[in-house]
Amino acid sequence: MPTLDDVARAAGVSKSTASRALSRPALVAPETVLRVRESAERLGFVPNRAATALARGRTGVVAVVVPTLENAFFTPIIGGAQRRAAESGLQLTVVVNALRHDADLEALTQLSAQVDGFLLTAPLGSESRTLAACQLKPTVLVDREIPGVSSVIADTATAFAAVARHFIRRGHRRIALVGGSNRSWQNEQRTEAVSAATRGLAELAILDPMPPTFAAGTEVAPAIADRDVTAVIPYATALALGIIFALGARGISVPDDMAITIERQVATALGLTTMPTIDVDGPELGRTAMSTLHDLMTRDTAETAARLRLPVPVLYPAGG
């Protein structure tokens, strides 16, 4: 396999000149750049991307930071970001850090020396701590917005409000919203949107904070039954499944006795075809966030922070 030394000898230049001609051509005479590139192509030389990145003061690595691996919501986001990173010649590393304590910020500060940028999901981090993390390296917030910071979110708040209005149209007058941490930015957005959609039209029971797990769904189900609600909007599919299971054990049938919105693929598998479904395109969310970060890392001048909101489709049953 040809080396950089081989290219330099073939082009009649030093190894350092050949390296600059391939990685930073603006610093080398145009005719030299042309000669080096022709030699590299003729020999079939493939530059080492990692070495090139390090020569430019970069690592070629981007970190996607998630608060937990228990929530399946983050898995497709990571997958979409990884595929987009590979297209740009970047490596993606996954870091679990909730950014809830000063020690978490210190850990990201140490990590920042080893990466070129962050895709940061920090639903529970305080705004001041999250802002401090965003200043460490080029950063795109995922599923959270802070003024002055580039961000990409799935607009679940609008989708949840649409489902609440659908339930009201279907005659439901007692609706439960089962939410996540009351410190979560997205949970706050969803609560405000559903509260506005139901105000004066239906009674809303807000049950939070709940972790996004099946067990949590089984635990909250008795409270749902006791409040005599007829429709439920849970923020996570695992929660919905736990609620359905526990309600069934109490003799409450979904969808005959109660309506629960759930992820489309799961609803289809369970035969819950009369339920409205909400689908967040996780891979597209991760891909868009990675594209935004790549633009942020490669542009030469400061620009206004990007704020992207991806629509979240709601599928209603036939006749709904």
Summary of the structure (lengths in Angstrom):
residues: 320
radius of gyration: 25.3
end to end distance: 64.0
largest distance: 83.9
contacts: 1066
relative contact order: 0.12
helix: 48%
strand: 15%
